[in-house]
Amino acid sequence: MLKLVNLTVKYGNFEALHRVNLEVDHGEIVVLLGANGAGKSTTFQTISGLNKPVSGHIMLNGQSIAGKSPDKIVKMGIVQCAEDRKLFQQMTVQENLMLGGYVHRGKKSRLRATLQEVFELFPILYEKRSNPAGSLSGGQQQMLAIGRALMAKPEFMLLDEPSIGLAPLIVEQMFKSIQQINQEGTTILLAEQNANAALSIADKGYVYESGKVVVQGSAEELLANEEVRKAYVGA
Amino acid sequence: MAVVNKKGLLFVLILLAIIFPLIVPNQYYIHILTLAFIWTIAVYGLNLLSGYTGYLSLAHAGFFAIGAYSLGLLTVKVELNYWLAFMLSPIITCIIGVMIGLIALRTKEHFFAIYTLCVGYIIYLIIDKWDSLTGGVRGLIGIPAPADIGFISLSTPLSQYYFVFIILLLVIFTVYRIVHSLTGRSFTAIRNSEPLAQSLGISPMRNKLTSFVLSTFYAGLAGALYASFIRFIGPEIAYTTITFDLLTYMIVGGIGTLSGPLIGTLLIVWLSQNLQFLQDYRMLIFGPLLTLIIIFAPGGISGTFLQWRARRKEKQRINMTTMKKQA
């Protein structure tokens, strides 16, 4: 479904990604592992169109999307849920969600149905729908960020470190929700530091190191891989 | 409760504006207030772009002048029907706005402000130097007052006061609707973070241009009203000082708030009327005042009040929950 071929991205002279190859099939959860600065977020930003690649291809269902503007890419069904729960703090929960459905603004009834689905997935958001987003707790903000991305009805969701700064119990819930979203038909590319939790729900994974993919394989293979275990699972 | 209060307050304000000429039958005050309403309309336009979308335009006196000169030229030189000219003027301003916006919006932040400052000055220069079209420094004389609508005459100061007031109400209403629509929210989204807005599928250029053009529409409308109210226009209405007047009104009232432009304009116009005896030394008061506001209350009067109220509500909420827990 989504394929990166020899993708290279530079910030000035610094090469943030070096010839990255990656493949995600329909209905999968694929996890990107790696330390800070390894290139996970850069990969996401490049797929969503916020960064432009120097060379290489990004193919969605056989069609090249590299260099397209972000709003076109969202319309094609790829939505990014950025790191650090970037929300519109002063707007209410519902206003944040409605902005997420911006690309479908013409279809009011469908938007309302999607809003209901998001509220069913995260009932707490319904309770807090008229509170400003800034007043929510960390976990709730992450739910809102994911819910907002879901409002665009993506085929493909880019989730950048959804567990960052959350309590272990909340992280567990978060991963359950991600799994549920996936089972309802959204393909997910997930960047994580929490390798154990991420690999437990993923189909396969890629390990990044300073801009390159160094190890790749199915979730079981990665969990069994000695180096990956040492570096990211902590066992 | 809050909604009722807001509506009630609005009702009282409208009533006050309606009966104002009856309790203060002073031609001079009515004249000043009409003029203040016209400025307010322009400030609402500026606020839509600078306040809600986060792009500080310093070309708005230019667009104001384009609206004023469009009306002036169409009625004096082309001798067009007044109402046709009145409707065309903001549209002409919009068309020029689209062309300037397409280039200006490729820049951001300070650069956008600097670029539009230059655009504003160029508009002033064109009006000042293009003698054969605009009359240059001599200006345009003999602009007609609004034509009668049926049997309603709009040539007396009192009727003009009500006419401008009704237009102002329409402007506030439309701005209210825009700000609370999805389009308005996408403007705010762009102000908060352009990459974030982009990642939600919002096309920044299209939305910024929409905001820019809407904003020039209000400036042009205010200009057209000004021209038919004062009935003489010169190039100085496009000058940078007018831009900074508009900016002052907006910042004092509250940038990015709905009531800010109205509060700021009325307050500053009233103040400068009362400080008339100081002549240009008034700026010795306004300058430091503006600096203090930017440092200590960047939200202006309206913004600071809203913040204070939000904080008080939050405190009450916390008190309520702790009381519940104790009980």
Interface residues (C-beta under 8 A of the other chain):
Chain A: S48 G49 L50 S69 P70 D71 V74 K75 V79 Q80 A82 K86 F88 Q89 M91 E95 M98 L99 G100 Y102 V103 R105 S135 R148 A152
Chain B: L182 R185 S186 T188 A189 N192 S193 P195 L196 Q198 S199 L200 G201 I202 S203 E314
